[in-house]
Amino acid sequence: MNIRELLWAAARSEEQRALPILSFPAAQKMNVTVEQLVKDAELMAQAMEIVSKETPTLASVSLMDLSVEAEAFGASVRFTADEVPAVVGQLVSDEDEAEALEVPSLEKGRALTCVEAVRLAKTRITDKPVLAGMIGPYSLAGRLMDVTEIMYICFDEPETVHIVLDKATQYLIQYGQAMKDAGADGIMMAEPLAGILSPDMAEEFSVPYVKRIVEALQDENFSVLYHNCGNSVLSMLETIFSQGAAAYHFGNAIDMEKVMQAAPADVLCMGNIDPAGQLANGTPETVTAATKELLAKCGCYKNFVPSSGCDIPAHAKWENLNAFFRALEN
């Protein structure tokens, strides 16, 4: 169940095995809405179990719902039947509000629901690791301060952003530890908002806080996998790789081959079939072609594991998902 060892074994093997960020499409087989799924631990665990049983994925990944942590802080969240929940509004706009922001307990919002889902899934999925989903520190700060406004505040009032980042990091360590205690074998931490920063800004506003989380949670039996689907990733790879995560997962906005060309041989990288354009809205034929193209470019690297570029939408066609796995097997 050591996800780091499993991923490295898969990368070095002649057989191609994948770890897509796949959970929400299980709602189709369960005949439930996304809103029902994100509010019920039992349903979440069932979704993880379905994906685990019906696909040869390397690990089971819990729902990548990046509204959970912001909701715990008091942010407003919009729920809809068919879409992943979205944070709306701005909770923190200045230094006074940043100072007044309280680090919430896990009893706030849906955090303990997600922890319970991982605990339940871990009791049922016995043949592969279970990964919890969690947002990254700068991406959480952006949801608390508004994803556009935080960019201006970084320039005008950087200390205000650092206050929020420190509190976000405190909470994420607490949340990640709860997932670890519930039996998770690792965490997939999504830090997409950092992917639009310059390397220097990422070095200031994301990297130190990611490192704090990795150092607090990661050990020989528990891994942090870092996800960034931003389009500026290629310019900050050296900075990203300095964070100490067990693996790095990249989105389809960038050329995965260029990532592999730049990645040191001892750094494990994952990606990056388009989850919306291909897995959700493509056809089995286009998914097969895209997967073969990815393998032609990156399959020769012994530090590469195929994956989706990001979280796969709930409406993704199962025939496309099956085509992805078949293309890898073939």
Residue, then its C-alpha position, 0 to 999 in steps of 0.5 A: m500500500n506504499i503509494r510512492e513505491l507503487l508509482w515508481a514500480a509502475a513507472r519502471s515497468e514495461e507495462q503501462r499503468a495509470l493513476p487518473i484523478l477519477s472519482f466523480p464519474a462514479a455518480q453515473k453508476m450510482n444514480v446520484t447527483v454531484e451535490q448528493l455525492v459531496k455531502d454524504a460520506e457513505l456515497m463518497a466511499q461507494a464512489m471510490e469503491i466503484v472506481s477501484k473495482e471497475t478500473p485498473t487504476l493504481a490507487s483510489v482517489s477521493l473526491m477532488d472537491l476544492s470547496v471543502e476547506a474554504e467552506a470550513f473557514g466560512a466561505s460561501v459555496r454554491f452547490t448544483a446537481d451536476e457540477v463540482p461545488a464552487v466558492v463564491g464571494q470574497l471572505v478576506s479583503d484586507e489585513d484586518e480581515a486576515e488577522a481576524l480570520e480564525v483557523p477552523s476546527l475540523e468540525k466546521g463544514r464538511a471536512l469530517t464528512c470527507v475524512e469519514a469517507v476515506r476511513l470507510a473506503k479504506t476498510r473496503i478497498t483492500d487491494k490498492p492504496v487510498l488517496a485523500g484529496m486536498i487543496g493546496p495553500y495558495s489555492l485555498a488562500g485564493r478562494l478565501m480572498d477571491v482568485t482574481e483579487i489575491m493577485y493584486i493583494c500579492f503586490d499591494e499588501p503581500e503581508t496580508v496574503h502571508i497571514v492568510l497563507d499561514k492560517a490556511t497551512q495550519y488548517l491543511i496540516q490539521y486536515g491532512q493529519a486527520m486523513k492520515d489518521a483515518g487510514a489514507d495512504g497519501i494525499m493528492m494536493a491540488e495547487p492549481l492557482a499557483g500555476i498562474l504565478s511567476p516563478d518568483m511569486a510562486e517561490e514566495f507565496s506557494v512553495p514555502y507553505v507547500k513544503r511545510i505541509v509536506e514536511a508535516l505529513q509525509d513519511e516513509n508510509f504516507s506520501v504527498l502527491y502535488h498537482n498543478c494544472g496551471n499554464s505557467v508550470l514549465s517556467m517554474l519546474e525547478t521551483i516545483f520540484s524543490q517542494g519534496a513531494a513524492a510525485y508531481h502531477f501536471g495538467n494538460a495546459i502544458d506539454m508533458e514531454k517538456v516536463m519529462q525532458a526537464a525532470p530529474a530522473d529521480v523525480l516522479c511525474m504524472g499527467n496529462i490526458d485532457p479530462a474535459g476535451q477528451l475523457a468527458n467530451g471526446t470519443p473512444e477513438t480520440v481518447t485512444a489516439a491521445t493516450k497513444e500519443l502521450l505514451a509515444k512521447c513520454g512512455c520511455y521515461k522511467n519516472f513517468v506515470p500516465s494520468s488525466g490532466c486534472d480531476i475528471p468531470a462527473h459527466a465523463k463517458w465511461e466508454n472513454l475512461n475504458a478506452f483510456f485504460r485499454a490503450l494503456e494495456n495495449 
